[in-house]
Amino acid sequence: MKSKNLYSLLLLLFPALLFAQSGKVLDNQSVPSKILKGDRKYAIYLPPDYETSQRSYPVLYLLHGAGDDQTGWVQFGEVLSITDKAIAEGKATPMIIVMPDANTGTRGYFNSVRGDWNYEDFFFKEFLPQIEKTYRIKSEKRFRAVAGLSMGGGGSFMYALHHPELFSSACPLSAYIGPINMEEADSRLKRMLPDAKPEEVKTFFETQSALSLVNNIADDQKKAVKWYIDCGDDDFLYEGNSLIHIAMRKKEIPHEFRIREGGHTWSYWRSALPVVLSFVSDTFHQN
């Protein structure tokens, strides 16, 4: 009788034991940067079995929006509990998630047109290599993904379009896609640089407009990255995301495009994260 009771107790506890396996988030890490002349913070999620295994893991670079920092996805996005649950349920593969700070100094993920704040250079030349040396990360393209919300959605677009050789998948959420034409590029840049020259406006548009990059994509790069694009029907960035979808359809770039009920809110992005984790896991598993 005692053994039967013990067996029943274990059956009751088994689901709880599964979910008791938790990953770990470190949210005040930093790397030195010569390009940005100082230390740069980041947060990182390590999966539940990271400390008990010796294997290497795929990696997702998860970018925050304007006004947040490396702790945004940790505090408001609940990345720890959502990812733990997705892994425990078999909906996502164990992965490392890296969340850099792009809110200190000058806000944003891109290079200044005048070269005085080159965050994108920092990301690819210093940050990514240092992260992938520090942690047990699989360094092949197929095991690397990028995602983000709002400003970070724009970063996801631009990073994957600028460097399709580095990312297997990209998941922009409620993304700011950059200026949609040269007139908007001129207006936006001159708000930051009133004396901006025509060639600077042209550079700004060609390098920081996802629409421009999609419209000029090389034929041999159309299938280089797997895309999952998601935006709420009440989001003020709905138009830009819809234009990207139309441009990708015209250029015959395979992608998943989702319009769901919701706005530019953390409740929307929390609901998107499990789908993102599943999508990038599928690309990690590709043959």
RAHU-V547100 format. One record per pair of residues at least 24 apart in sequence whose ideal C-beta (glycine too) atoms are under 6 Angstrom apart, sorted by the first residue. I is the first residue (numbers start at 0). J is the second residue. If there is no record, write none. Layout:
i->I j->J
i->I j->J
This chain:
i->17 j->87
i->18 j->87
i->20 j->47
i->21 j->47
i->21 j->83
i->22 j->46
i->22 j->47
i->22 j->83
i->24 j->73
i->24 j->79
i->26 j->70
i->26 j->73
i->30 j->126
i->30 j->129
i->32 j->121
i->32 j->125
i->34 j->117
i->34 j->120
i->34 j->121
i->34 j->125
i->35 j->121
i->40 j->69
i->40 j->100
i->41 j->69
i->41 j->99
i->42 j->69
i->42 j->70
i->42 j->73
i->42 j->98
i->43 j->97
i->44 j->78
i->44 j->82
i->44 j->96
i->46 j->93
i->55 j->135
i->55 j->137
i->56 j->94
i->56 j->95
i->57 j->94
i->57 j->137
i->57 j->142
i->57 j->283
i->58 j->95
i->58 j->136
i->58 j->143
i->59 j->94
i->59 j->96
i->59 j->144
i->59 j->279
i->60 j->97
i->60 j->145
i->61 j->96
i->61 j->98
i->61 j->146
i->62 j->147
i->62 j->151
i->62 j->154
i->63 j->151
i->64 j->148
i->64 j->149
i->64 j->150
i->64 j->151
i->65 j->150
i->68 j->100
i->68 j->102
i->69 j->98
i->69 j->100
i->72 j->98
i->75 j->265
i->77 j->269
i->81 j->272
i->85 j->273
i->85 j->276
i->90 j->277
i->91 j->276
i->91 j->277
i->91 j->280
i->92 j->280
i->92 j->283
i->95 j->134
i->95 j->136
i->97 j->130
i->108 j->154
i->109 j->207
i->112 j->199
i->112 j->202
i->112 j->203
i->140 j->165
i->140 j->167
i->141 j->167
i->142 j->283
i->144 j->168
i->144 j->279
i->145 j->169
i->146 j->170
i->146 j->275
i->148 j->172
i->148 j->173
i->148 j->268
i->149 j->173
i->149 j->175
i->150 j->175
i->156 j->209
i->159 j->224
i->160 j->212
i->163 j->220
i->163 j->223
i->163 j->224
i->166 j->224
i->167 j->282
i->168 j->225
i->168 j->279
i->168 j->282
i->169 j->224
i->169 j->226
i->170 j->227
i->170 j->275
i->171 j->228
i->172 j->229
i->172 j->268
i->172 j->271
i->173 j->230
i->173 j->234
i->173 j->236
i->173 j->263
i->175 j->236
i->176 j->209
i->176 j->239
i->176 j->243
i->177 j->207
i->177 j->208
i->177 j->209
i->178 j->204
i->178 j->208
i->179 j->210
i->209 j->243
i->210 j->246
i->213 j->246
i->213 j->247
i->214 j->246
i->221 j->252
i->225 j->282
i->226 j->254
i->227 j->255
i->227 j->278
i->228 j->256
i->229 j->257
i->229 j->271
i->231 j->261
i->231 j->262
i->231 j->267
i->232 j->258
i->232 j->260
i->233 j->262
i->234 j->262
i->234 j->263
